[in-house]
Amino acid sequence: MKKLHGIGTSDGVAIGRLMLYQNDKLSIEKHYIENTENELARFKAAQKQAEGALNEIYLKLLKQVGEKDSMIFQIHIMMLQDEDFTEAIQEKIVKEQVNAEFAVWETGQEFAEQFAQMDSEYMRGRKTDVIDISRRLIQCLNKSTAAGPVNSEEPFILAAEDLTPSETVKLDQSKVLAIVTRVGSRTSHSAILSRTMGIPAVAGLEDSFEKLKDGMFVIVDGTSGEVLLEPDKATQENYEKRQTESINSKNKLKQSLGNTTIMHNGRTIEVNANIGHPGDVQSALENGADGIGLFRSEFLYMGRDSLPTEDEQFEAYRQVLKKMGKKPVIVRTFDIGADKKVPYLHLPEEENPALGYRAIRICLDQTDLFRTQLRALLRASAFGNLKIMFPMIISTEEIRTAKAILEDIKSDLSAKNIAFDTAVKVGIMIETPAAAVLSSELAKECDFFSIGTNDLTQYTLAADRMNGKISKLYNQRNPAVLKMIEMAAQSAHQAGIPVGICGESAADPALTEFYLKLGIDELSVVSPSVLSLKSALQQAIQSESGKD
């Protein structure tokens, strides 16, 4: 038995046979072309096609794993559109009169090498992202260059030189037991995805990678970073025992916490799930969610060619409400704009869309769209426990205007004898510093607050959450961000309304005690994180009791 040492990038143990994946054999031929205008047009068309494909992956992942990890592919879109990258490719095509495929590949290699030489580990990890983007562009230019899928009838441990994020996200989770790579780090986007997908992984084997042979029986320990080749019987039995204990522990957690109500200081803390589609409800229920803390309704508008009708929206909301029964369902009115693009609305191109025409600003400007959604929501409210939430609020005027439109629709429905919940609760997202500062005034207009820590962090710190170059600045534990959260929570409780957290930091174990001390009433996370969050809350409460 031989033991190889790498970097554990995704926890867990896997036992099985290796499959060597050859993913680095892309060969691009160089051709001289006369009509550079046609070649530039080919490149631009491929760029647009690649952007569409990346956006589809982003939307799929957003529903499955949440905003934080799916944002990888929004970063890819930004890199794809980067002016320096684009201009370098176009310059090669024109000046060297070469085919677009060759220009893309050479430029990608040059940019990847620049990232590889950087001091920051995070920036070095972007080398793989540039190669991924280059491959995608080339595949859009020439379909014959597309890599084949990783196929096997039996479960296997995948060994590769490296994996791009696109290759990682395509893996069949039911077949891939673990991932082992020659290069890579914990901060690479592929490592982040493997953790999100729950696949144990070891990276950075370097020269030891040569010892791996196709079909070899191995044990991969993603926690320690060890890979054991042809283990003896005693070692195998030891790791099999660890696997069994881990599975039993997870099952026990599911059984003990599936229907557990978390109590703290005599009050209930809801642990809810974030969803983007009616089909996500089953996972929320299976993981013991107390309700839906954030239904991102904009996904009903995305990935299609026209607006969803009122009846289409009504049916989607009704499905969710009926499946959740008496459990609360908070639907955020559409947060279109910024990184959530809806081409058929023909929204203006903006230099800084995160600060531009989006969310409630579109709703209050294009009230026909807003009224259609609100009518669908009110009609659906007759089938469950609906709460309506408005995003990106920065003033009392906005919430009052939105509520006035809602009341007008209520009157219209009543006049037509259409059933709805006349007491449906209305709240807002606290995701701008303005909303946090004005929270005491806004609380007077609301039935609840939900703090969106993703946007609140980037706006408070003036740090674009999709900009990898300043990733260290985007810190949801920053004291300034926590102060904003504290301010909003205090204002909510002084006004006698509940306050929740629906951003990524709701699942951050380092902030669990902070949220307990603030008296946060509800935490909403992606469905797979519900059980672990309930467990973390219980442990924190028990620890707190032990100190008394």
PADRENDO-753932 format. One record per residue (C-alpha): residue number from 0; residue in three letters; x, y, z. Coordinates in pm, whole numbers, plus 50000, padded with zeros to 5 digits. Layout:
REM PADRENDO-753932
NUM ALA X Y Z
...
This chain:
REM PADRENDO-753932
0 MET 50000 50000 50000
1 LYS 50125 50348 49909
2 LYS 50003 50673 50059
3 LEU 50001 50994 49852
4 HIS 49964 51337 50009
5 GLY 49775 51623 49849
6 ILE 49536 51901 49955
7 GLY 49201 51801 50095
8 THR 48955 52026 49910
9 SER 48622 51856 49989
10 ASP 48562 51648 50305
11 GLY 48459 51285 50301
12 VAL 48591 50937 50230
13 ALA 48549 50738 49910
14 ILE 48657 50383 49824
15 GLY 48662 50251 49470
16 ARG 48843 50214 49140
17 LEU 49011 50496 48952
18 MET 48913 50626 48613
19 LEU 49180 50844 48449
20 TYR 49020 51131 48260
21 GLN 49221 51284 47974
22 ASN 49091 51639 47950
23 ASP 49399 51830 47840
24 LYS 49444 51711 47482
25 LEU 49266 51996 47302
26 SER 49463 52065 46983
27 ILE 49385 52385 46793
28 GLU 49512 52423 46440
29 LYS 49629 52761 46313
30 HIS 49478 52883 45987
31 TYR 49547 53207 45804
32 ILE 49231 53385 45692
33 GLU 49173 53670 45449
34 ASN 48836 53802 45563
35 THR 48901 53919 45917
36 GLU 48557 54084 45940
37 ASN 48387 53747 45899
38 GLU 48619 53594 46156
39 LEU 48544 53872 46406
40 ALA 48173 53812 46348
41 ARG 48224 53439 46418
42 PHE 48401 53522 46743
43 LYS 48129 53765 46856
44 ALA 47857 53508 46780
45 ALA 48048 53244 46978
46 GLN 48091 53488 47266
47 LYS 47715 53549 47275
48 GLN 47641 53176 47258
49 ALA 47889 53103 47539
50 GLU 47729 53371 47754
51 GLY 47387 53211 47706
52 ALA 47521 52867 47800
53 LEU 47691 53003 48112
54 ASN 47372 53180 48216
55 GLU 47177 52853 48185
56 ILE 47429 52675 48409
57 TYR 47409 52963 48657
58 LEU 47028 52945 48676
59 LYS 47036 52566 48721
60 LEU 47294 52585 48999
61 LEU 47123 52878 49168
62 LYS 46817 52664 49225
63 GLN 47024 52369 49349
64 VAL 47297 52520 49565
65 GLY 47218 52887 49623
66 GLU 47363 53215 49512
67 LYS 47708 53199 49667
68 ASP 47834 52889 49482
69 SER 47641 52944 49159
70 MET 47801 53288 49132
71 ILE 48108 53111 48991
72 PHE 47942 53112 48651
73 GLN 47843 53478 48677
74 ILE 48214 53545 48730
75 HIS 48282 53341 48415
76 ILE 48040 53562 48222
77 MET 48221 53870 48346
78 MET 48557 53722 48247
79 LEU 48414 53627 47907
80 GLN 48309 53989 47855
81 ASP 48632 54136 47993
82 GLU 48753 54412 47759
83 ASP 49123 54319 47785
84 PHE 49049 53954 47705
85 THR 48811 54036 47420
86 GLU 49037 54300 47265
87 ALA 49341 54071 47281
88 ILE 49154 53801 47086
89 GLN 49024 54047 46828
90 GLU 49369 54198 46786
91 LYS 49519 53855 46712
92 ILE 49251 53785 46453
93 VAL 49308 54118 46274
94 LYS 49684 54168 46306
95 GLU 49794 53807 46265
96 GLN 49506 53710 46032
97 VAL 49442 53385 46215
98 ASN 49127 53184 46275
99 ALA 48919 53272 46581
100 GLU 48976 52931 46746
101 PHE 49352 52978 46746
102 ALA 49326 53342 46862
103 VAL 49103 53239 47154
104 TRP 49327 52949 47258
105 GLU 49652 53147 47242
106 THR 49503 53443 47428
107 GLY 49354 53211 47690
108 GLN 49692 53046 47748
109 GLU 49861 53386 47783
110 PHE 49605 53513 48035
111 ALA 49610 53183 48225
112 GLU 49986 53206 48260
113 GLN 49955 53561 48394
114 PHE 49716 53438 48665
115 ALA 49945 53143 48744
116 GLN 50231 53383 48825
117 MET 50033 53593 49075
118 ASP 50112 53592 49448
119 SER 49754 53541 49564
120 GLU 49639 53179 49586
121 TYR 49289 53289 49491
122 MET 49412 53466 49177
123 ARG 49631 53169 49081
124 GLY 49316 52961 49095
125 ARG 49164 53176 48820
126 LYS 49400 53013 48569
127 THR 49158 52723 48539
128 ASP 48867 52962 48490
129 VAL 49037 53132 48194
130 ILE 49109 52793 48035
131 ASP 48747 52691 48096
132 ILE 48617 53006 47924
133 SER 48858 52958 47633
134 ARG 48747 52597 47584
135 ARG 48382 52702 47590
136 LEU 48440 52970 47326
137 ILE 48628 52726 47104
138 GLN 48350 52468 47137
139 CYS 48099 52735 47030
140 LEU 48319 52812 46729
141 ASN 48377 52445 46641
142 LYS 48144 52176 46777
143 SER 48393 51899 46699
144 THR 48622 52024 46979
145 ALA 48367 51951 47252
146 ALA 48497 51708 47514
147 GLY 48306 51385 47561
148 PRO 48120 51315 47884
149 VAL 48269 51110 48167
150 ASN 48077 50781 48142
151 SER 48085 50459 48340
152 GLU 47834 50189 48426
153 GLU 47980 50154 48776
154 PRO 48064 50420 49040
155 PHE 48425 50539 49013
156 ILE 48687 50777 49150
157 LEU 48780 51036 48888
158 ALA 49148 51124 48843
159 ALA 49245 51414 48616
160 GLU 49520 51666 48556
161 ASP 49269 51928 48665
162 LEU 48897 51992 48624
163 THR 48741 52314 48503
164 PRO 48421 52434 48674
165 SER 48222 52340 48362
166 GLU 48357 51985 48369
167 THR 48290 51955 48743
168 VAL 47929 52068 48725
169 LYS 47855 51814 48448
170 LEU 47964 51517 48661
171 ASP 47705 51254 48752
172 GLN 47695 51273 49132
173 SER 47546 50924 49151
174 LYS 47853 50776 48980
175 VAL 48148 50994 49085
176 LEU 48266 50878 49429
177 ALA 48554 51126 49458
178 ILE 48783 51353 49256
179 VAL 49164 51346 49253
180 THR 49371 51600 49057
181 ARG 49737 51671 48996
182 VAL 49695 52048 49047
183 GLY 49443 52275 49223
184 SER 49370 52428 49563
185 ARG 49087 52476 49812
186 THR 49009 52816 49661
187 SER 48966 52693 49302
188 HIS 48613 52712 49169
189 SER 48616 52339 49093
190 ALA 48700 52269 49459
191 ILE 48414 52493 49570
192 LEU 48176 52308 49340
193 SER 48291 51964 49458
194 ARG 48220 52071 49819
195 THR 47877 52200 49717
196 MET 47802 51875 49533
197 GLY 47917 51670 49832
198 ILE 48192 51489 49638
199 PRO 48513 51417 49839
200 ALA 48816 51563 49662
201 VAL 49194 51580 49686
202 ALA 49398 51821 49473
203 GLY 49763 51914 49434
204 LEU 49915 51563 49413
205 GLU 50177 51709 49176
206 ASP 50439 51447 49070
207 SER 50273 51178 49283
208 PHE 49985 51185 49035
209 GLU 50199 50970 48801
210 LYS 50155 50678 49041
211 LEU 49782 50664 48967
212 LYS 49680 50399 48712
213 ASP 49348 50345 48540
214 GLY 49142 50079 48725
215 MET 49355 50099 49042
216 PHE 49171 50038 49372
217 VAL 49213 50341 49601
218 ILE 49083 50519 49909
219 VAL 49042 50897 49894
220 ASP 49028 51097 50216
221 GLY 48912 51448 50124
222 THR 48950 51565 50482
223 SER 49317 51478 50531
224 GLY 49417 51509 50164
225 GLU 49545 51149 50151
226 VAL 49507 50899 49866
227 LEU 49582 50536 49953
228 LEU 49679 50309 49664
229 GLU 49582 49941 49674
230 PRO 49508 49946 50050
231 ASP 49541 49629 50257
232 LYS 49231 49460 50399
233 ALA 49265 49609 50749
234 THR 49296 49964 50613
235 GLN 49002 49917 50381
236 GLU 48785 49784 50665
237 ASN 48885 50078 50883
238 TYR 48778 50330 50618
239 GLU 48459 50138 50540
240 LYS 48374 50163 50910
241 ARG 48433 50541 50895
242 GLN 48205 50564 50593
243 THR 47929 50371 50769
244 GLU 47959 50587 51081
245 SER 47935 50902 50870
246 ILE 47623 50777 50688
247 ASN 47460 50671 51016
248 SER 47539 51007 51168
249 LYS 47373 51189 50878
250 ASN 47066 50964 50893
251 LYS 47040 51015 51268
252 LEU 47062 51389 51217
253 LYS 46784 51372 50959
254 GLN 46560 51168 51190
255 SER 46623 51378 51499
256 LEU 46602 51718 51335
257 GLY 46353 51663 51055
258 ASN 46060 51789 51260
259 THR 46247 51965 51539
260 THR 46134 52309 51645
261 ILE 46424 52523 51764
262 MET 46344 52719 52080
263 HIS 46558 52989 52238
264 ASN 46464 53204 52538
265 GLY 46102 53097 52507
266 ARG 46064 53181 52139
267 THR 46067 52980 51818
268 ILE 46340 53015 51558
269 GLU 46226 52912 51212
270 VAL 46479 52740 50986
271 ASN 46345 52785 50636
272 ALA 46456 52702 50284
273 ASN 46538 52923 49986
274 ILE 46387 52808 49656
275 GLY 46371 52930 49297
276 HIS 46112 52696 49147
277 PRO 45801 52501 49262
278 GLY 45993 52178 49205
279 ASP 46235 52272 49484
280 VAL 45965 52239 49753
281 GLN 46005 51863 49791
282 SER 46371 51899 49886
283 ALA 46278 52167 50140
284 LEU 46024 51936 50304
285 GLU 46256 51633 50298
286 ASN 46522 51835 50478
287 GLY 46284 51947 50753
288 ALA 46236 52312 50656
289 ASP 45989 52501 50874
290 GLY 45880 52703 50572
291 ILE 46004 52883 50263
292 GLY 46201 53189 50369
293 LEU 46274 53307 50015
294 PHE 46099 53210 49692
295 ARG 46301 53390 49423
296 SER 46009 53458 49191
297 GLU 46228 53610 48918
298 PHE 46315 53258 48805
299 LEU 45962 53226 48670
300 TYR 46060 53506 48428
301 MET 46403 53375 48329
302 GLY 46505 53112 48074
303 ARG 46205 53182 47849
304 ASP 46114 53405 47553
305 SER 45818 53597 47697
306 LEU 45661 53709 48021
307 PRO 45482 53445 48229
308 THR 45109 53509 48229
309 GLU 44913 53580 48545
310 ASP 44768 53229 48538
311 GLU 45113 53070 48494
312 GLN 45242 53261 48795
313 PHE 44929 53185 48998
314 GLU 44971 52813 48934
315 ALA 45338 52818 49037
316 TYR 45263 53000 49364
317 ARG 44957 52782 49432
318 GLN 45163 52464 49394
319 VAL 45418 52581 49648
320 LEU 45159 52701 49898
321 LYS 44954 52381 49878
322 LYS 45260 52159 49926
323 MET 45378 52363 50224
324 GLY 45035 52352 50391
325 LYS 45025 52578 50696
326 LYS 45398 52649 50679
327 PRO 45487 53006 50578
328 VAL 45599 53086 50224
329 ILE 45773 53419 50167
330 VAL 45765 53517 49800
331 ARG 46000 53796 49696
332 THR 45852 53998 49412
333 PHE 46075 53971 49107
334 ASP 46432 54092 49151
335 ILE 46510 54127 48782
336 GLY 46813 54328 48675
337 ALA 47179 54328 48784
338 ASP 47301 53966 48736
339 LYS 46950 53831 48663
340 LYS 46895 53910 48297
341 VAL 46562 53886 48112
342 PRO 46642 53966 47745
343 TYR 46283 54002 47624
344 LEU 46226 54297 47863
345 HIS 46493 54492 47671
346 LEU 46630 54653 47985
347 PRO 46899 54916 47923
348 GLU 47267 54822 47937
349 GLU 47422 54975 48248
350 GLU 47781 55030 48359
351 ASN 47691 54933 48715
352 PRO 47371 54726 48703
353 ALA 47390 54624 49071
354 LEU 47319 54989 49153
355 GLY 47083 55048 48865
356 TYR 46742 54968 48723
357 ARG 46639 54653 48908
358 ALA 46390 54490 49147
359 ILE 46137 54728 49306
360 ARG 46261 55009 49078
361 ILE 46134 54820 48775
362 CYS 45814 54725 48959
363 LEU 45724 55083 49046
364 ASP 45819 55204 48698
365 GLN 45654 54928 48492
366 THR 45349 54884 48713
367 ASP 45169 54660 48463
368 LEU 45431 54388 48527
369 PHE 45407 54445 48901
370 ARG 45028 54436 48910
371 THR 45019 54109 48716
372 GLN 45249 53945 48968
373 LEU 45063 54084 49269
374 ARG 44728 53964 49132
375 ALA 44871 53615 49086
376 LEU 45015 53619 49437
377 LEU 44693 53738 49601
378 ARG 44486 53478 49417
379 ALA 44730 53207 49530
380 SER 44720 53332 49891
381 ALA 44386 53152 49934
382 PHE 44573 52820 49921
383 GLY 44826 52860 50203
384 ASN 45029 53084 50432
385 LEU 45167 53346 50192
386 LYS 45385 53642 50281
387 ILE 45482 53898 50015
388 MET 45824 54064 50027
389 PHE 45953 54363 49830
390 PRO 46328 54379 49744
391 MET 46575 54669 49719
392 ILE 46371 54913 49925
393 ILE 46553 55235 50018
394 SER 46268 55460 50140
395 THR 45930 55465 50311
396 GLU 45784 55617 49994
397 GLU 45867 55301 49797
398 ILE 45704 55063 50045
399 ARG 45396 55287 50074
400 THR 45360 55304 49695
401 ALA 45399 54927 49660
402 LYS 45143 54866 49935
403 ALA 44899 55111 49774
404 ILE 44917 54915 49448
405 LEU 44859 54592 49644
406 GLU 44555 54742 49820
407 ASP 44411 54857 49488
408 ILE 44439 54503 49352
409 LYS 44273 54368 49668
410 SER 43978 54598 49608
411 ASP 43950 54483 49249
412 LEU 43959 54114 49348
413 SER 43699 54172 49620
414 ALA 43469 54346 49373
415 LYS 43492 54041 49146
416 ASN 43441 53796 49436
417 ILE 43782 53634 49378
418 ALA 43908 53462 49694
419 PHE 44233 53573 49860
420 ASP 44383 53616 50206
421 THR 44269 53963 50311
422 ALA 44528 53966 50591
423 VAL 44828 53860 50382
424 LYS 45147 53985 50548
425 VAL 45378 54225 50367
426 GLY 45747 54279 50438
427 ILE 46068 54402 50282
428 MET 46424 54289 50231
429 ILE 46683 54488 50419
430 GLU 46966 54472 50166
431 THR 47080 54832 50131
432 PRO 47253 55051 50391
433 ALA 46970 55299 50338
434 ALA 46713 55042 50449
435 ALA 46921 54949 50755
436 VAL 46967 55314 50858
437 LEU 46596 55386 50804
438 SER 46482 55054 50951
439 SER 46303 55212 51248
440 GLU 46083 55408 51006
441 LEU 46040 55123 50757
442 ALA 45937 54884 51036
443 LYS 45623 55093 51092
444 GLU 45514 55005 50737
445 CYS 45590 54630 50750
446 ASP 45474 54302 50898
447 PHE 45826 54156 50885
448 PHE 46187 54215 50778
449 SER 46416 53974 50597
450 ILE 46782 54075 50577
451 GLY 46950 53994 50246
452 THR 47313 53977 50353
453 ASN 47453 53916 50003
454 ASP 47367 54259 49865
455 LEU 47388 54427 50205
456 THR 47752 54318 50229
457 GLN 47853 54443 49886
458 TYR 47674 54777 49927
459 THR 47802 54837 50280
460 LEU 48163 54755 50190
461 ALA 48153 54896 49834
462 ALA 48289 54556 49725
463 ASP 48144 54391 49415
464 ARG 48066 54032 49517
465 MET 48134 53909 49163
466 ASN 48480 54067 49138
467 GLY 48743 53804 49219
468 LYS 49018 54065 49246
469 ILE 48863 54205 49563
470 SER 48718 53882 49700
471 LYS 48894 53933 50034
472 LEU 48706 54260 50084
473 TYR 48368 54094 50039
474 ASN 48332 53964 50393
475 GLN 47989 53901 50543
476 ARG 48144 53895 50892
477 ASN 48281 54248 50857
478 PRO 48190 54453 51169
479 ALA 48023 54719 50954
480 VAL 47791 54459 50798
481 LEU 47712 54308 51138
482 LYS 47632 54655 51268
483 MET 47382 54703 50985
484 ILE 47219 54369 51069
485 GLU 47204 54458 51439
486 MET 47046 54794 51362
487 ALA 46773 54637 51148
488 ALA 46704 54360 51400
489 GLN 46666 54605 51687
490 SER 46432 54824 51483
491 ALA 46216 54525 51392
492 HIS 46181 54405 51749
493 GLN 46112 54755 51881
494 ALA 45825 54770 51631
495 GLY 45706 54423 51733
496 ILE 45770 54252 51400
497 PRO 45986 53943 51327
498 VAL 46318 53962 51144
499 GLY 46492 53693 50941
500 ILE 46817 53638 50750
501 CYS 46786 53504 50395
502 GLY 47135 53572 50259
503 GLU 47424 53326 50242
504 SER 47549 53421 50588
505 ALA 47240 53259 50742
506 ALA 47427 52927 50708
507 ASP 47760 53059 50838
508 PRO 47834 52867 51163
509 ALA 48063 53149 51276
510 LEU 47760 53380 51293
511 THR 47513 53142 51462
512 GLU 47575 53275 51814
513 PHE 47559 53634 51685
514 TYR 47214 53571 51537
515 LEU 47095 53405 51858
516 LYS 47206 53704 52064
517 LEU 47026 53942 51828
518 GLY 46707 53741 51867
519 ILE 46678 53666 51495
520 ASP 46341 53496 51441
521 GLU 46411 53312 51118
522 LEU 46706 53186 50913
523 SER 46662 53077 50552
524 VAL 46919 52868 50364
525 VAL 46942 52628 50068
526 SER 46752 52307 50144
527 PRO 47057 52078 50197
528 SER 47179 52314 50471
529 VAL 46859 52311 50679
530 LEU 46945 52008 50893
531 SER 47302 52114 50965
532 LEU 47183 52464 51058
533 LYS 46925 52322 51299
534 SER 47199 52112 51454
535 ALA 47431 52413 51483
536 LEU 47156 52617 51648
537 GLN 47084 52343 51900
538 GLN 47451 52307 51987
539 ALA 47491 52684 52026
540 ILE 47186 52701 52252
541 GLN 47314 52409 52464
542 SER 47657 52570 52488
543 GLU 47498 52897 52594
544 SER 47294 52717 52862
545 GLY 47609 52548 52992
546 LYS 47772 52885 53054
547 ASP 47483 53007 53270
